[in-house]
Amino acid sequence: MTEDVQPLGEDLDENYDRFIVEAIETGCVWTLEGEDGFVLCPAHVNEELLVMPLWSQPEFAQRHAAEEWSGYQVVPIALEELLDDWLPGMHEDLMLVGVNWNDEMQGDEIEPLDLLENFENV
């Protein structure tokens, strides 16, 4: 991790707020993509739903490209594309967004349209 990027902590609300601020600052978010597509896992809140983790820094995503996701690469998603296409599509597909999961895979799982609304209210 580069010196100027502070690691994510145990305060999930703070990690979520960082996601919004840093995504707006950089104009993109980061996820992992492998041969089978983008990384997905069962949601903690409802195992029948899938959650797609997104991070506000490539270093955060890279830390999760290990173990079961070791074959995955860190890829950017432009913020405009996330807001215009991805989040509405994820809502239609009944998926959740995992926001800035820390090293223990802890973080918010949020409905995509709620995340979209949070960006619009900044």
C-alpha positions in Angstrom: 0.0 0.0 0.0 1.4 3.4 -0.9 2.3 5.7 2.0 -0.4 8.3 1.2 -3.3 5.8 1.2 -4.4 5.0 4.8 -5.7 1.5 5.2 -9.4 0.8 5.8 -10.3 0.4 9.5 -12.8 -1.3 11.6 -15.3 1.6 11.5 -17.6 0.5 8.7 -19.4 3.8 8.5 -16.1 5.6 8.1 -15.0 3.2 5.3 -18.3 3.8 3.6 -17.9 7.6 3.8 -14.4 7.2 2.4 -15.8 5.2 -0.5 -18.1 8.1 -1.5 -15.4 10.8 -1.1 -12.6 9.0 -2.7 -14.7 7.8 -5.7 -15.7 11.4 -6.4 -12.1 12.6 -6.0 -10.6 10.0 -8.4 -13.6 9.5 -10.7 -13.6 5.7 -10.4 -14.0 2.7 -8.2 -12.2 -0.6 -8.3 -13.3 -4.3 -8.3 -11.8 -7.7 -9.2 -12.3 -9.5 -12.4 -11.3 -13.1 -13.3 -11.8 -15.5 -16.1 -15.4 -16.1 -15.1 -16.2 -12.4 -14.8 -16.4 -10.0 -11.8 -16.0 -11.2 -8.3 -19.3 -12.0 -6.6 -20.1 -13.7 -3.3 -23.2 -14.5 -1.2 -24.4 -11.5 0.9 -24.1 -11.7 4.6 -27.5 -10.1 5.1 -29.2 -12.6 2.8 -27.3 -15.6 1.3 -29.8 -15.8 -1.6 -28.5 -12.5 -2.8 -25.1 -11.9 -4.5 -22.9 -9.0 -3.5 -20.3 -7.4 -5.7 -17.5 -5.7 -3.7 -16.2 -2.3 -4.8 -13.3 -0.3 -3.4 -12.3 3.3 -3.6 -8.6 2.6 -4.1 -6.9 -0.1 -6.2 -4.7 -1.0 -3.2 -7.8 -2.0 -1.2 -9.0 -4.3 -4.1 -5.6 -5.8 -4.6 -5.5 -6.9 -0.9 -8.4 -9.2 -1.7 -6.9 -10.7 -4.9 -5.8 -13.7 -2.8 -6.9 -17.2 -1.8 -10.2 -17.9 -3.7 -9.8 -14.7 -5.7 -6.1 -15.2 -6.4 -6.7 -15.3 -10.2 -8.5 -12.0 -10.2 -7.1 -8.7 -11.5 -7.9 -5.3 -10.1 -9.9 -3.3 -12.7 -11.3 0.3 -12.6 -14.9 1.3 -13.2 -15.5 4.9 -14.1 -17.7 6.6 -11.6 -20.0 7.9 -14.3 -20.4 4.4 -15.7 -21.0 3.0 -12.2 -23.8 5.6 -11.5 -25.4 5.5 -14.9 -25.2 1.8 -15.8 -23.8 -0.5 -13.2 -25.9 0.4 -10.1 -29.3 0.4 -12.0 -28.3 -2.9 -13.6 -27.3 -4.4 -10.3 -30.6 -3.3 -8.8 -32.5 -5.0 -11.6 -30.4 -8.2 -11.1 -31.3 -8.1 -7.3 -27.6 -7.7 -6.3 -26.0 -5.8 -3.5 -22.9 -3.7 -3.4 -20.1 -4.4 -1.0 -18.5 -1.1 -0.1 -14.9 -0.7 0.9 -14.6 -4.1 2.6 -11.6 -4.1 5.0 -9.0 -6.8 5.3 -11.4 -9.0 7.3 -14.0 -8.8 4.5 -16.1 -6.6 6.8 -18.1 -3.7 5.2 -21.5 -2.5 4.3 -23.7 -4.4 1.8 -26.0 -1.8 0.3 -28.8 -1.8 -2.2 -27.4 -0.3 -5.4 -30.1 2.5 -5.7 -29.3 3.5 -2.1 -25.7 3.9 -3.0 -26.7 5.9 -6.1 -28.8 8.2 -4.0 -25.9 8.7 -1.6 -23.7 9.9 -4.5 -26.4 12.2 -5.8 -26.8 13.8 -2.3 -23.2 14.7 -2.0 
